[in-house]
Amino acid sequence: MTSLSMLNNVSISISDDDSGDDAGNIKVRMKRKRKKFNFRKGRYWILWWGMAKIARWRIKIMLFLMVLLIFLQWWRMMGKTVEPLQRSDLFSSIDKEAPGNLNRMDMPTRYVNGTKEPCLKILPLEEIERLELPHIPLGKDPVQNVIYKSLAEVFRDGGKHDIMHQGMEATRFNLFSGFQTLTEREKSFKVNETTSVHCGFFSESGGFRISDEDKIFMRTCKAVVSTCTFGGGDDLYQPIGMSQASLRKVCYVAFWDEVTRSTQETEGKRIGDDHMIGKWRIVVVKELPFSDQRLNGKIPKMLSHRLFPEARYSIWVDSKSQFRRDPIGVFEALLWHTHSSLAISEHGARSNIYDEGKAIVKKHKATPEEVEVQLSQYRQDGFPGDNRFNGKKALAEASVIVREHSPMTNLLMCLWFNEVVRFTSRDQLSFPYVLRQLKGLKINMFPVCTRKALVNSIGHKRKAKPLNI
């Protein structure tokens, strides 16, 4: 009992020192926590103050940044175009509301043997003003005269039955193109001093009708820049960069059909009483001869020598591009200076037509069947895939074509047109083949960057409406 009571009476004492230490530790920790918080707030007070000011002035700050960005963009563009703008009296007006790539006058450059050069070495405008269009000299080409076959000529030779028979067999040949046989095709590639070929406009009933007033105007053109839009697929882009001399000496002609006229009128682009929209003379074509609108577009593209019988030089520009250089300066740089009869761009991606055929099918730009028919014919004729012309690609990108209307280049264009009628409308497949058949033709295959210097690429605006015939 005694031991039990003793245990019950034992007391455990807690010293003042022990309790004070623990309490002190707690107090210290609490003080340190508060001190740490105060320290952080004091250290970053500028950040808190700045965030509060930004929140208060955020709208004005955003407006300031937007104005600064616009100014920097304007300064960059002015740096590229300052030289052309100093000569604004020599250029056509610029549409300030034009989108994207339109109306740019910068000159792209490239490196040649380690030296940076402009992609197009064109004369200054004051020198271009003094240039005259030279006459095309005869006697230098193996072809001196090209005769274009017509229905009347065939009828005189008693070939009416053959024409009707060929017309039933050939689905793409018609009264506009004529009915070229494979035998005639083979003979057409033989170069003679005088040669007779199919070259469109085969019959008066073949279509592609142009008014007499337009025909009279087109006969006055000695040099021409032309484009076309059939089916309403593209807008009309005003040419820029020309001198006053070119405005006097060069015709600018755009070929439309009624669908394009209607489409453009809904967008406010109406043909004036003088047949003009800006710098372009608009020629409205009636009765397009092919259901394929791309094939209809090959007529003004390849047969400009037939549409402009008095012209000595021409530049073709696809409707998806804006021409942005002086045409006389372009003739001098790409034809006269290089002693060439025709200038066209090398293909940017490929050099082999058989690879190009695969790409066309893959992109659904032609059916596999029609491409195979064409390439099978070329294989049978022994045409190599990677054909070269004077060390350069023979495969061309033909959105810009610069040429003189000599008998030799006229023959080339006729043969090229017949190939796109016979096979596929993708003209890049047939150009190297036709080029290989003609010997002695002086061609300037210029690089892709030169094509970019000639035009602003806009792209197709909408899908062209097919022609139901």
ABEGO torsion letter per residue (X at the ends): XAAAAAAAABBBBBBAAAAAAAAAAAAAAAAAAAAAAAAAAAAAAAAAAAAAAAAAAAAAAAAAAAAAAAAAAAAAAAAAAAAAAAAAAABBBBBAABBEABGBABBBBBBBGGBBBBABBBBBAAAAAABBBBBBBBGABABABBBBBBAAAAAAAGAAAAAAAAAAABAABBAAAEBBBAAAAAAAABBBABBBBBAEGABAAAEGBBBAAAAAAAAABABBBBBBBBGGABBBBBBBGBBAAAAAABBBBBBBBAAAAAAAAAAGBBBBAAGBBEABBBBBBBGBABABAAAAAAAAAAAAAAABAABABBBBBBAABBBABBAAAAAAAAAAAAGBABBBBBBAABABAAAAAAAAAAAGABBAAAAAAAAAAAAAAGBBABBBBGGBBABBBAABBBBBBBAAAAAAAAAAAAAAAABBABAAAAAAAAAAABBGBBBBBBBAAAAAAABBBAEBABBBBBBBX
